[in-house]
Amino acid sequence: AGVINGDHRVALDRKPVDGRALVNNGIILSIDLGARFGVNRIVFYPRMTPQFPFGNDFMRSYALFISQDEEPNLASPDFSESDNQDTTVVVEIDAQFVRSLALKSTLNAGFEIDEFEIYGTGFVPEASYESLPLFLDDPSVWGQIRWLEAIAGDPRDSSIEVRVRSGSDDTPDSFFRQIKVGGVVTGRSENDADGNPLTQASYERLLREDESVFKQTDLENWGQWQLVS
């Protein structure tokens, strides 16, 4: 629908046009964020540029649904407005984790939405980070591992788990290219079509070229993840 792309030339257009009857009462715009994020503000508005001066075509009656799940419960709105007078609608909410949202038109009047913006605060409930390999130049034995961390808020509300693994080469992954004969996969190779061993760089290049390549954990040269206590 073009409502979350930052392009003010396109919009969700439900304005009436001669010869085209539109039923807008009950139209629902659904958004799945893919994961839970801390949200505290929701904004939506029509196009208001010199090329598309549709500031008067804002949504005049709506219901807004939010949820931590993949789909919100459409039986009971979290916010609603039956006589909206604002071109730019700003809905302030108590900071909370949100996974999905739905905006429902509750009037048959035409409208358009240029952008639907969701603003957040705080931290995501879960996150992970994997560093690049740290090179020690020579074979070494790891001793005690330490790190620095900064705590925000009550430390009882969060936790961190650190795991490490080590290996004998420069990447924990092995790269492969599928071998096809007549469109049928007959095997795999650790070399490219010219016989050169696949590296991280050549793997990523072939991936961009839509070649049939894949990677797996190098169990021969790298150990398993170990929890650091």
Residue frames as a rotation matrix with the C-alpha (Angstrom) as fourth column:
ALA 1
0.564 0.826 0.000 0.00
0.826 -0.564 0.000 0.00
0.000 0.000 -1.000 0.00
GLY 2
-0.076 -0.697 0.713 3.03
0.606 -0.600 -0.521 2.30
0.791 0.393 0.468 0.21
VAL 3
0.754 0.461 0.467 2.40
-0.058 -0.662 0.747 3.54
0.654 -0.591 -0.473 3.76
ILE 4
0.864 -0.504 0.017 5.71
0.031 0.086 0.996 2.56
-0.503 -0.860 0.089 5.40
ASN 5
0.434 -0.706 0.560 8.24
0.900 0.370 -0.231 3.37
-0.044 0.605 0.795 2.68
GLY 6
-0.088 -0.482 -0.872 8.91
0.465 -0.794 0.392 7.09
-0.881 -0.371 0.293 3.21
ASP 7
-0.872 -0.155 0.465 7.86
0.490 -0.261 0.832 7.81
-0.007 0.953 0.304 -0.39
HIS 8
-0.460 0.712 -0.531 5.38
0.077 -0.563 -0.823 10.70
-0.885 -0.419 0.204 -0.39
ARG 9
-0.704 0.231 -0.671 4.43
-0.709 -0.271 0.651 10.05
-0.032 0.934 0.355 -4.01
VAL 10
-0.460 0.541 -0.704 2.47
-0.030 0.783 0.621 6.90
0.888 0.307 -0.344 -3.16
ALA 11
-0.705 0.317 0.634 -0.22
-0.705 -0.218 -0.675 6.26
-0.076 -0.923 0.377 -0.57
LEU 12
-0.751 0.649 0.119 -3.07
0.624 0.757 -0.193 4.02
-0.216 -0.071 -0.974 0.47
ASP 13
-0.919 0.365 -0.148 -5.70
-0.394 -0.852 0.347 5.85
0.001 0.377 0.926 -1.59
ARG 14
-0.612 0.791 0.017 -9.34
0.773 0.603 -0.195 5.34
-0.165 -0.107 -0.981 -0.63
LYS 15
-0.651 0.370 -0.663 -10.63
-0.245 -0.929 -0.278 8.64
-0.719 -0.018 0.695 -2.00
PRO 16
0.260 0.816 0.517 -13.83
0.433 0.380 -0.817 8.52
-0.863 0.436 -0.255 -4.09
VAL 17
-0.826 -0.463 -0.323 -13.37
-0.130 -0.401 0.907 8.97
-0.549 0.791 0.271 -7.83
ASP 18
-0.060 0.849 -0.525 -16.08
-0.906 -0.267 -0.328 9.60
-0.419 0.456 0.785 -10.43
GLY 19
0.352 0.336 -0.874 -17.55
-0.761 0.646 -0.057 6.27
0.545 0.685 0.483 -11.46
ARG 20
-0.385 -0.522 -0.761 -15.86
0.072 0.805 -0.589 4.34
0.920 -0.282 -0.272 -8.67
ALA 21
0.602 0.644 0.473 -17.84
-0.497 -0.162 0.853 3.46
0.626 -0.748 0.222 -5.56
LEU 22
-0.487 -0.815 -0.314 -15.76
-0.111 0.414 -0.903 2.69
0.866 -0.405 -0.292 -2.48
VAL 23
0.778 0.615 -0.131 -16.88
0.020 0.185 0.983 1.12
0.628 -0.767 0.132 0.77
ASN 24
-0.178 -0.941 0.289 -14.43
-0.245 -0.242 -0.939 2.41
0.953 -0.238 -0.188 3.36
ASN 25
0.250 0.316 0.915 -16.27
-0.958 -0.053 0.280 1.56
0.137 -0.947 0.289 6.56
GLY 26
0.868 0.053 0.493 -14.45
-0.231 0.923 0.307 -1.51
-0.439 -0.381 0.814 7.86
ILE 27
0.693 -0.706 -0.146 -11.28
-0.047 0.158 -0.986 -1.20
0.720 0.690 0.076 5.75
ILE 28
0.918 -0.391 0.071 -8.36
-0.012 0.152 0.988 -2.51
-0.397 -0.908 0.135 7.86
LEU 29
0.480 -0.868 -0.129 -4.67
-0.488 -0.142 -0.861 -1.78
0.729 0.477 -0.491 7.51
SER 30
0.991 -0.125 0.041 -2.62
0.046 0.622 0.782 -4.47
-0.124 -0.773 0.622 9.29
ILE 31
0.367 -0.930 0.019 1.07
-0.645 -0.269 -0.715 -4.27
0.670 0.249 -0.699 10.18
ASP 32
0.959 -0.205 -0.196 3.25
0.282 0.757 0.589 -7.04
0.027 -0.620 0.784 11.63
LEU 33
0.665 -0.744 0.062 6.58
-0.745 -0.658 0.109 -5.78
-0.040 -0.118 -0.992 12.99
GLY 34
0.390 -0.500 -0.774 8.02
-0.283 0.734 -0.617 -9.29
0.876 0.459 0.145 12.92
ALA 35
-0.388 -0.466 -0.795 9.07
0.693 0.421 -0.585 -9.12
0.607 -0.778 0.160 16.58
ARG 36
0.649 0.632 -0.425 8.14
0.749 -0.429 0.506 -7.27
0.137 -0.646 -0.751 19.75
PHE 37
-0.474 -0.747 0.466 9.40
0.590 -0.663 -0.461 -3.70
0.653 0.057 0.755 20.14
GLY 38
-0.365 0.306 -0.879 8.85
0.774 -0.425 -0.469 -1.05
-0.517 -0.852 -0.081 22.78
VAL 39
-0.444 0.330 0.833 6.31
0.646 -0.526 0.553 1.37
0.621 0.784 0.020 21.25
ASN 40
-0.481 0.303 -0.823 5.04
0.692 -0.445 -0.569 4.66
-0.538 -0.843 0.005 22.68
ARG 41
-0.181 0.438 -0.880 3.69
-0.362 -0.862 -0.355 6.64
-0.914 0.255 0.315 19.71
ILE 42
-0.341 0.192 0.920 1.80
0.804 0.566 0.180 5.99
-0.487 0.801 -0.348 16.47
VAL 43
-0.268 0.154 -0.951 1.39
-0.283 -0.956 -0.075 8.58
-0.921 0.250 0.299 13.70
PHE 44
-0.422 0.106 0.900 -0.42
0.827 0.452 0.335 8.55
-0.371 0.886 -0.279 10.35
TYR 45
-0.067 0.296 -0.953 -1.38
-0.132 -0.949 -0.286 11.23
-0.989 0.106 0.102 7.84
PRO 46
0.773 0.340 0.536 -2.30
0.486 0.225 -0.844 11.84
-0.407 0.913 0.008 4.16
ARG 47
-0.180 -0.834 0.522 0.03
0.982 -0.179 0.053 13.26
0.049 0.522 0.851 1.52
MET 48
0.783 0.374 -0.498 0.67
0.446 -0.895 0.029 16.97
-0.435 -0.244 -0.867 1.99
THR 49
-0.381 -0.925 -0.006 3.16
0.560 -0.236 0.794 17.95
-0.736 0.299 0.608 -0.71
PRO 50
-0.335 0.239 -0.911 2.86
-0.558 -0.830 -0.013 20.52
-0.760 0.504 0.411 -3.52
GLN 51
-0.829 -0.019 -0.560 2.56
-0.509 0.441 0.739 17.66
0.233 0.897 -0.375 -6.00
PHE 52
-0.396 0.703 -0.590 -0.03
0.457 0.709 0.538 15.78
0.796 -0.057 -0.602 -3.91
PRO 53
-0.861 0.060 0.506 -1.95
-0.382 -0.732 -0.564 18.35
0.337 -0.678 0.653 -1.79
PHE 54
-0.092 0.853 -0.513 -4.38
0.042 0.518 0.854 15.97
0.995 0.057 -0.084 -0.09
GLY 55
-0.922 -0.372 0.106 -4.19
-0.059 -0.135 -0.989 17.30
0.382 -0.918 0.102 3.46
ASN 56
-0.381 0.857 0.346 -7.97
-0.924 -0.336 -0.185 17.39
-0.042 -0.390 0.920 3.72
ASP 57
0.343 0.506 -0.792 -8.33
-0.601 0.766 0.229 13.68
0.722 0.397 0.567 2.95
PHE 58
-0.737 -0.601 0.309 -7.37
-0.601 0.372 -0.708 12.44
0.310 -0.707 -0.635 6.41
MET 59
-0.513 0.536 -0.670 -9.13
0.438 0.835 0.333 9.56
0.738 -0.122 -0.663 8.15
ARG 60
-0.384 0.447 0.808 -12.06
-0.553 -0.812 0.186 11.06
0.740 -0.376 0.558 10.06
SER 61
0.501 0.524 0.689 -13.13
-0.864 0.351 0.361 8.06
-0.052 -0.776 0.629 12.10
TYR 62
0.006 -0.632 -0.775 -10.93
-0.475 0.680 -0.558 5.14
0.880 0.372 -0.297 13.09
ALA 63
0.916 0.088 0.390 -10.18
-0.385 0.456 0.802 2.38
-0.108 -0.885 0.452 15.56
LEU 64
0.103 -0.965 -0.240 -6.65
-0.769 0.076 -0.634 1.32
0.630 0.250 -0.735 16.45
PHE 65
0.981 0.188 0.054 -5.69
-0.186 0.817 0.546 -2.14
0.059 -0.546 0.836 17.70
ILE 66
0.061 -0.998 -0.035 -2.30
-0.849 -0.033 -0.527 -3.14
0.525 0.062 -0.849 19.13
SER 67
0.959 0.265 0.097 -1.00
-0.279 0.838 0.469 -6.47
0.043 -0.477 0.878 20.38
GLN 68
0.048 -0.951 0.307 2.10
-0.821 0.138 0.554 -8.35
-0.569 -0.278 -0.774 21.51
ASP 69
0.066 0.070 0.995 0.98
0.206 0.975 -0.082 -11.27
-0.976 0.211 0.050 19.34
GLU 70
-0.791 -0.420 0.445 1.18
0.466 0.057 0.883 -11.82
-0.397 0.906 0.151 15.59
GLU 71
-0.486 0.703 0.520 -2.39
0.409 -0.343 0.845 -10.56
0.773 0.623 -0.121 15.13
PRO 72
-0.938 0.185 0.293 -4.33
-0.344 -0.591 -0.729 -8.07
0.039 -0.785 0.618 17.27
ASN 73
-0.579 0.816 -0.003 -7.77
0.736 0.521 -0.432 -8.81
-0.351 -0.252 -0.902 18.67
LEU 74
-0.901 0.220 0.375 -10.14
0.108 -0.722 0.683 -6.91
0.421 0.656 0.627 16.39
ALA 75
-0.052 0.936 -0.348 -13.07
0.811 0.243 0.532 -7.37
0.582 -0.255 -0.772 18.75
SER 76
0.769 0.277 -0.576 -12.01
0.606 -0.602 0.520 -4.53
-0.202 -0.749 -0.631 21.04
PRO 77
0.448 -0.628 0.636 -10.01
0.354 -0.529 -0.772 -1.47
0.821 0.571 -0.015 19.91
ASP 78
-0.120 -0.593 -0.796 -7.30
0.993 -0.067 -0.100 -0.05
0.006 -0.803 0.596 22.13
PHE 79
-0.654 -0.024 -0.756 -7.97
0.130 -0.988 -0.081 3.47
-0.745 -0.151 0.650 20.84
SER 80
-0.229 0.622 0.749 -10.80
0.973 0.142 0.180 4.94
0.005 0.770 -0.638 18.78
GLU 81
-0.695 0.076 -0.715 -11.95
0.034 -0.990 -0.138 8.31
-0.718 -0.120 0.686 17.47
SER 82
-0.112 0.770 0.628 -15.30
0.899 0.348 -0.265 8.88
-0.423 0.535 -0.731 15.76
ASP 83
0.907 0.399 0.139 -14.86
0.421 -0.828 -0.371 12.61
-0.033 0.395 -0.918 15.05
ASN 84
0.043 -0.988 -0.146 -11.24
0.849 -0.041 0.526 13.16
-0.526 -0.147 0.838 14.16
GLN 85
0.954 0.266 -0.141 -10.31
0.180 -0.878 -0.443 16.73
-0.242 0.397 -0.885 13.22
ASP 86
0.316 -0.929 -0.194 -6.56
-0.401 -0.316 0.860 16.27
-0.860 -0.194 -0.472 12.94
THR 87
0.702 -0.162 -0.693 -4.84
-0.684 0.114 -0.720 15.96
0.196 0.980 -0.031 9.58
THR 88
-0.299 -0.830 -0.472 -1.88
-0.380 0.557 -0.739 14.30
0.875 -0.042 -0.482 11.28
VAL 89
0.795 0.605 0.037 -3.08
-0.321 0.368 0.873 11.79
0.514 -0.706 0.487 13.84
VAL 90
-0.421 -0.906 0.047 -0.73
-0.455 0.166 -0.875 11.27
0.785 -0.389 -0.482 16.78
VAL 91
0.751 0.635 -0.184 -1.63
-0.208 0.491 0.846 8.53
0.627 -0.597 0.500 19.24
GLU 92
-0.333 -0.830 0.447 0.48
-0.751 -0.053 -0.658 8.54
0.570 -0.555 -0.606 22.41
ILE 93
0.696 0.524 -0.491 0.44
-0.143 0.772 0.620 5.28
0.704 -0.361 0.612 24.35
ASP 94
0.654 -0.495 0.573 2.09
-0.624 0.075 0.778 4.00
-0.428 -0.866 -0.259 27.49
ALA 95
-0.188 -0.816 -0.546 5.39
-0.962 0.267 -0.067 2.41
0.200 0.513 -0.835 26.49
GLN 96
0.360 0.357 0.862 4.72
-0.502 0.853 -0.143 -1.26
-0.786 -0.381 0.486 25.89
PHE 97
-0.754 -0.602 0.265 5.89
-0.154 0.553 0.819 -4.17
-0.639 0.576 -0.509 23.78
VAL 98
0.390 0.857 -0.337 4.02
-0.549 -0.078 -0.832 -4.35
-0.739 0.510 0.440 20.47
ARG 99
-0.538 -0.500 0.679 4.25
0.236 0.684 0.690 -6.97
-0.809 0.531 -0.250 17.71
SER 100
-0.627 0.403 0.666 1.25
0.755 0.107 0.646 -6.15
0.189 0.909 -0.372 15.51
LEU 101
-0.670 0.454 -0.587 -1.08
-0.078 -0.829 -0.553 -3.24
-0.738 -0.325 0.591 14.81
ALA 102
-0.480 0.583 0.656 -4.31
0.873 0.244 0.423 -2.74
0.086 0.775 -0.626 12.88
LEU 103
-0.823 0.268 -0.502 -5.96
-0.151 -0.954 -0.260 0.52
-0.548 -0.138 0.825 11.84
LYS 104
-0.506 0.743 0.439 -9.64
0.849 0.518 0.101 0.30
-0.152 0.424 -0.893 10.93
SER 105
-0.927 0.313 0.206 -11.72
-0.213 -0.892 0.399 2.92
0.308 0.326 0.894 9.17
THR 106
-0.663 0.726 -0.185 -15.08
0.644 0.426 -0.635 3.27
-0.382 -0.540 -0.750 10.94
LEU 107
0.114 0.683 -0.722 -16.68
-0.155 -0.705 -0.692 5.68
-0.981 0.191 0.026 8.47
ASN 108
0.438 0.133 0.889 -17.50
0.737 0.514 -0.440 5.39
-0.515 0.848 0.127 4.80
ALA 109
0.886 -0.121 -0.447 -15.89
-0.264 -0.925 -0.273 8.75
-0.381 0.360 -0.852 3.99
GLY 110
0.773 -0.633 0.053 -12.94
0.361 0.369 -0.856 8.63
0.522 0.681 0.514 1.62
PHE 111
0.800 -0.600 0.030 -9.41
-0.364 -0.444 0.819 9.03
-0.478 -0.666 -0.574 2.93
GLU 112
0.659 -0.679 -0.323 -5.79
0.042 0.463 -0.885 8.32
0.751 0.570 0.334 2.17
ILE 113
0.866 -0.500 0.006 -2.75
0.003 0.017 1.000 7.44
-0.500 -0.866 0.016 4.26
ASP 114
0.653 -0.721 -0.231 0.65
-0.582 -0.282 -0.763 8.60
0.485 0.633 -0.604 3.08
GLU 115
-0.424 -0.842 -0.332 2.72
-0.264 0.466 -0.844 7.17
0.866 -0.270 -0.420 5.94
PHE 116
0.852 0.520 -0.055 1.99
-0.136 0.322 0.937 5.05
0.505 -0.791 0.345 9.01
GLU 117
-0.102 -0.977 0.187 4.79
-0.347 -0.141 -0.927 5.68
0.932 -0.160 -0.324 11.49
ILE 118
0.854 0.285 -0.436 5.57
0.249 0.513 0.822 3.75
0.458 -0.810 0.367 14.67
TYR 119
0.106 -0.813 0.573 7.93
-0.536 -0.532 -0.655 5.21
0.838 -0.237 -0.492 17.27
GLY 120
0.596 0.070 -0.800 9.59
0.407 0.833 0.376 3.28
0.692 -0.549 0.468 20.04
THR 121
0.307 -0.529 0.791 11.50
-0.824 -0.564 -0.057 3.57
0.476 -0.634 -0.609 23.25
GLY 122
0.508 -0.132 0.851 13.49
-0.669 0.562 0.486 1.32
-0.543 -0.816 0.197 25.55
PHE 123
-0.609 -0.791 -0.066 14.93
-0.727 0.523 0.445 -2.02
-0.317 0.319 -0.893 24.52
VAL 124
0.063 0.566 -0.822 13.74
-0.688 0.621 0.375 -5.09
0.723 0.542 0.429 22.66
PRO 125
0.736 0.297 0.608 12.87
-0.670 0.445 0.594 -8.03
-0.094 -0.845 0.527 24.97
GLU 126
0.557 -0.587 0.588 15.46
0.317 0.804 0.503 -10.30
-0.768 -0.093 0.634 23.36
ALA 127
0.816 -0.369 -0.445 18.49
-0.577 -0.470 -0.668 -9.66
0.038 0.802 -0.597 21.19
SER 128
0.660 -0.669 0.341 21.64
0.480 0.725 0.493 -11.43
-0.578 -0.162 0.800 20.07
TYR 129
0.744 -0.533 -0.403 24.98
-0.663 -0.663 -0.349 -10.29
-0.081 0.527 -0.846 18.71
GLU 130
0.741 -0.571 0.353 27.76
0.531 0.820 0.212 -12.34
-0.411 0.030 0.911 17.16
SER 131
0.450 -0.657 -0.605 31.14
-0.457 -0.751 0.476 -10.72
-0.767 0.062 -0.639 16.71
LEU 132
0.731 -0.392 -0.558 33.52
-0.489 0.268 -0.830 -11.26
0.475 0.880 0.004 13.85
PRO 133
0.729 -0.518 -0.448 36.39
0.625 0.770 0.126 -13.67
0.279 -0.372 0.885 14.58
LEU 134
0.840 -0.539 0.067 39.20
-0.502 -0.723 0.474 -12.19
-0.207 -0.432 -0.878 16.68
PHE 135
0.750 -0.603 -0.271 42.58
0.155 0.559 -0.815 -13.03
0.643 0.570 0.513 15.16
LEU 136
0.895 -0.441 0.066 45.48
-0.124 -0.105 0.987 -13.79
-0.428 -0.891 -0.149 17.52
ASP 137
0.434 -0.732 -0.525 48.13
-0.894 -0.279 -0.349 -14.24
0.109 0.621 -0.776 14.77
ASP 138
-0.612 -0.696 -0.376 49.62
-0.597 0.718 -0.358 -17.35
0.519 0.006 -0.855 16.41
PRO 139
0.066 0.610 -0.790 48.08
0.257 0.754 0.604 -20.48
0.964 -0.243 -0.107 17.96
SER 140
-0.656 -0.216 0.723 47.00
-0.540 -0.534 -0.650 -19.53
0.527 -0.817 0.234 21.48
VAL 141
-0.492 0.520 -0.699 45.22
0.723 0.690 0.004 -20.92
0.485 -0.503 -0.715 24.51
TRP 142
0.060 0.602 0.796 42.34
-0.131 -0.786 0.604 -18.85
0.990 -0.141 0.032 25.86
GLY 143
-0.888 -0.273 -0.371 42.51
0.343 0.144 -0.928 -17.96
0.307 -0.951 -0.034 29.54
GLN 144
-0.321 0.793 -0.518 39.93
0.713 -0.157 -0.683 -16.06
-0.623 -0.589 -0.515 31.54
ILE 145
-0.517 0.254 0.818 37.56
0.669 -0.477 0.570 -14.00
0.535 0.842 0.077 29.39
ARG 146
-0.421 0.348 -0.838 36.37
0.623 -0.561 -0.545 -10.63
-0.660 -0.751 0.020 30.69
TRP 147
-0.366 0.321 0.874 34.12
0.726 -0.489 0.483 -7.94
0.582 0.811 -0.054 29.29
LEU 148
-0.953 0.113 -0.281 32.74
0.084 -0.794 -0.602 -4.53
-0.291 -0.598 0.747 30.26
GLU 149
-0.369 0.891 0.264 29.01
0.779 0.142 0.611 -3.88
0.507 0.431 -0.746 30.40
ALA 150
-0.946 0.191 0.263 26.81
-0.278 -0.894 -0.351 -0.91
0.168 -0.405 0.899 31.19
ILE 151
-0.599 0.769 -0.223 23.54
0.800 0.578 -0.160 -1.53
0.006 -0.274 -0.962 33.02
ALA 152
-0.811 0.452 0.371 20.50
-0.322 -0.875 0.361 0.66
0.488 0.174 0.855 32.32
GLY 153
0.218 0.962 0.166 17.63
-0.677 0.026 0.736 0.52
0.703 -0.273 0.657 34.81
ASP 154
0.452 0.060 0.890 17.07
-0.814 0.435 0.384 -2.19
-0.364 -0.898 0.246 37.37
PRO 155
-0.506 -0.741 -0.441 19.63
-0.856 0.497 0.145 -5.00
0.112 0.451 -0.886 36.79
ARG 156
-0.622 0.331 0.709 17.08
-0.159 0.834 -0.529 -7.53
-0.767 -0.441 -0.466 38.04
ASP 157
0.437 0.879 -0.192 15.00
-0.321 -0.047 -0.946 -6.87
-0.840 0.475 0.262 34.92
SER 158
0.742 -0.224 -0.632 17.64
-0.633 0.078 -0.770 -8.04
0.222 0.972 -0.084 32.46
SER 159
0.486 -0.633 0.603 20.33
-0.090 0.650 0.755 -10.64
-0.869 -0.421 0.259 31.96
ILE 160
0.449 -0.435 -0.781 23.09
-0.892 -0.157 -0.425 -11.47
0.062 0.887 -0.458 29.52
GLU 161
0.714 -0.249 0.654 24.56
0.067 0.955 0.290 -14.76
-0.697 -0.163 0.699 28.39
VAL 162
0.346 -0.703 -0.622 28.00
-0.914 -0.403 -0.053 -14.85
-0.213 0.586 -0.782 26.79
ARG 163
0.749 -0.143 0.647 29.22
0.182 0.983 0.007 -17.79
-0.637 0.113 0.762 24.73
VAL 164
0.198 -0.761 -0.617 32.49
-0.879 -0.417 0.232 -18.22
-0.434 0.496 -0.752 22.86
ARG 165
0.841 -0.123 0.527 34.02
0.266 0.942 -0.204 -20.68
-0.471 0.312 0.825 20.44
SER 166
0.158 -0.873 -0.461 37.41
-0.645 -0.445 0.621 -20.92
-0.747 0.199 -0.634 18.81
GLY 167
0.934 0.160 0.318 38.85
0.133 0.674 -0.727 -22.35
-0.331 0.722 0.608 15.63
SER 168
0.084 -0.981 0.175 41.98
0.477 0.194 0.857 -22.89
-0.875 0.011 0.484 13.61
ASP 169
-0.509 -0.249 0.824 41.08
0.853 -0.275 0.444 -20.87
0.115 0.929 0.352 10.50
ASP 170
-0.996 -0.077 -0.045 39.63
0.082 -0.991 -0.105 -17.44
-0.036 -0.109 0.993 9.71
THR 171
-0.419 0.908 0.000 35.93
-0.818 -0.377 0.435 -18.31
0.395 0.182 0.900 9.48
PRO 172
-0.631 0.231 0.741 33.56
-0.444 0.675 -0.589 -20.57
-0.636 -0.700 -0.324 11.43
ASP 173
0.489 0.872 -0.038 31.63
-0.464 0.222 -0.858 -21.32
-0.739 0.437 0.513 8.24
SER 174
-0.643 -0.532 0.551 32.19
0.246 0.538 0.806 -23.67
-0.725 0.654 -0.214 5.32
PHE 175
-0.040 0.591 -0.806 30.90
-0.677 -0.609 -0.414 -22.49
-0.735 0.529 0.424 1.94
PHE 176
-0.514 -0.035 0.857 29.44
0.382 0.885 0.265 -24.67
-0.768 0.464 -0.441 -0.78
ARG 177
-0.460 0.391 -0.797 28.13
-0.831 -0.506 0.232 -24.36
-0.313 0.769 0.557 -4.32
GLN 178
0.267 0.634 0.725 25.41
-0.193 0.773 -0.605 -26.66
-0.944 0.022 0.329 -5.58
ILE 179
-0.843 -0.494 -0.213 26.30
-0.349 0.200 0.916 -28.66
-0.410 0.846 -0.341 -8.68
LYS 180
0.197 0.976 0.088 23.43
-0.353 0.155 -0.923 -29.03
-0.915 0.151 0.375 -11.12
VAL 181
-0.935 -0.336 0.111 23.06
-0.031 0.391 0.920 -31.16
-0.353 0.856 -0.377 -14.23
GLY 182
-0.674 0.718 0.173 20.04
0.353 0.107 0.930 -30.38
0.649 0.688 -0.326 -16.36
GLY 183
-0.135 0.622 0.771 18.55
-0.556 -0.692 0.461 -28.36
0.820 -0.367 0.440 -13.53
VAL 184
0.834 0.383 -0.397 18.87
0.047 0.668 0.742 -31.27
0.550 -0.638 0.540 -11.08
VAL 185
0.406 -0.693 0.596 21.13
-0.910 -0.364 0.197 -30.96
0.080 -0.622 -0.779 -8.04
THR 186
0.718 -0.206 -0.664 23.71
-0.038 0.942 -0.333 -33.75
0.695 0.265 0.669 -8.24
GLY 187
0.213 -0.685 -0.697 26.16
0.934 0.352 -0.062 -32.69
0.288 -0.638 0.715 -5.55
ARG 188
0.998 0.033 -0.062 28.02
0.053 -0.935 0.352 -29.83
-0.046 -0.354 -0.934 -3.96
SER 189
0.272 -0.951 0.145 31.48
0.771 0.125 -0.625 -28.34
0.576 0.282 0.767 -4.19
GLU 190
0.499 -0.209 -0.841 33.66
0.642 -0.562 0.521 -26.15
-0.581 -0.800 -0.146 -1.97
ASN 191
-0.669 -0.741 -0.051 35.03
0.465 -0.471 0.750 -24.49
-0.580 0.478 0.660 -5.12
ASP 192
0.083 0.659 -0.747 33.54
-0.444 -0.647 -0.620 -21.97
-0.892 0.383 0.239 -7.50
ALA 193
0.907 0.383 0.174 32.99
-0.021 0.455 -0.890 -22.72
-0.420 0.804 0.421 -11.20
ASP 194
0.636 -0.741 -0.215 36.65
-0.565 -0.257 -0.784 -21.85
0.526 0.621 -0.582 -11.91
GLY 195
0.448 -0.438 -0.780 37.96
0.442 0.866 -0.233 -24.30
0.778 -0.240 0.581 -9.32
ASN 196
-0.527 -0.629 0.572 38.88
-0.173 -0.579 -0.797 -21.66
0.832 -0.519 0.196 -6.73
PRO 197
-0.603 0.301 -0.739 38.02
0.767 0.475 -0.432 -22.39
0.222 -0.827 -0.517 -3.08
LEU 198
0.286 0.799 0.530 34.94
0.434 -0.600 0.672 -20.50
0.855 0.038 -0.518 -1.94
THR 199
-0.821 -0.491 -0.291 35.62
0.507 -0.395 -0.766 -17.73
0.261 -0.776 0.574 0.57
GLN 200
-0.234 0.740 -0.630 33.31
0.659 -0.355 -0.663 -15.43
-0.714 -0.571 -0.405 2.50
ALA 201
-0.403 0.011 -0.915 33.74
-0.392 -0.905 0.162 -12.78
-0.827 0.424 0.369 -0.19
SER 202
-0.907 0.045 -0.420 33.14
-0.392 0.282 0.876 -15.09
0.157 0.959 -0.238 -3.16
TYR 203
-0.676 0.717 -0.169 30.20
0.736 0.644 -0.208 -16.72
-0.040 -0.265 -0.963 -1.37
GLU 204
-0.137 0.634 -0.761 28.54
0.356 -0.686 -0.635 -13.33
-0.924 -0.358 -0.131 -0.83
ARG 205
-0.606 -0.125 -0.786 29.24
-0.606 -0.568 0.557 -12.33
-0.516 0.814 0.269 -4.43
LEU 206
-0.940 0.263 -0.217 27.65
0.040 0.715 0.698 -15.51
0.339 0.647 -0.683 -5.79
LEU 207
-0.479 0.801 -0.360 24.73
0.778 0.198 -0.597 -15.04
-0.407 -0.566 -0.717 -3.42
ARG 208
-0.234 0.351 -0.907 24.10
-0.186 -0.931 -0.313 -11.58
-0.954 0.096 0.283 -4.87
GLU 209
-0.673 -0.081 -0.735 24.21
-0.735 -0.035 0.677 -13.12
-0.081 0.996 -0.036 -8.34
ASP 210
0.344 0.916 0.208 21.48
-0.907 0.381 -0.178 -15.60
-0.242 -0.128 0.962 -7.30
GLU 211
-0.282 -0.499 -0.820 23.82
-0.590 0.764 -0.262 -18.56
0.757 0.410 -0.509 -7.59
SER 212
0.767 0.581 -0.272 22.94
-0.209 0.627 0.751 -21.72
0.606 -0.519 0.602 -5.66
VAL 213
-0.402 -0.908 -0.121 25.37
-0.018 0.140 -0.990 -21.39
0.916 -0.396 -0.072 -2.75
PHE 214
0.788 0.608 0.097 24.98
-0.117 -0.008 0.993 -22.10
0.605 -0.794 0.065 0.95
LYS 215
-0.303 -0.906 0.297 27.04
-0.557 -0.084 -0.826 -22.25
0.773 -0.415 -0.479 4.12
GLN 216
0.718 0.422 -0.553 27.30
0.177 0.658 0.732 -24.57
0.673 -0.624 0.397 7.10
THR 217
0.762 -0.457 0.459 29.10
-0.626 -0.338 0.703 -24.45
-0.166 -0.823 -0.544 10.42
ASP 218
0.198 -0.803 -0.562 32.67
-0.521 0.400 -0.754 -25.68
0.830 0.442 -0.339 10.05
LEU 219
0.908 0.240 0.344 32.66
-0.417 0.443 0.793 -28.52
0.038 -0.864 0.502 12.58
GLU 220
0.691 -0.703 -0.166 36.08
0.603 0.688 -0.405 -29.75
0.399 0.180 0.899 11.50
ASN 221
-0.295 -0.897 0.329 38.04
0.595 -0.442 -0.672 -26.59
0.748 -0.002 0.664 12.28
TRP 222
-0.481 0.198 0.854 35.79
-0.545 -0.830 -0.114 -24.90
0.687 -0.521 0.507 14.85
GLY 223
-0.936 0.113 -0.333 34.56
0.325 0.643 -0.694 -26.00
0.135 -0.757 -0.639 18.25
GLN 224
-0.001 1.000 -0.031 31.08
0.814 0.018 0.581 -25.73
0.581 -0.025 -0.814 19.74
TRP 225
0.058 0.134 0.989 29.77
-0.315 -0.938 0.146 -22.65
0.947 -0.320 -0.012 21.55
GLN 226
-0.277 -0.198 -0.940 30.71
0.787 0.514 -0.340 -22.68
0.551 -0.835 0.014 25.26
LEU 227
0.741 0.629 0.235 29.03
0.337 -0.651 0.680 -20.68
0.581 -0.425 -0.695 28.01
VAL 228
-0.442 -0.864 0.241 31.30
0.244 -0.374 -0.895 -18.21
0.863 -0.336 0.376 29.81
SER 229
0.517 0.640 -0.569 30.52
0.704 0.061 0.708 -18.06
0.487 -0.766 -0.419 33.53
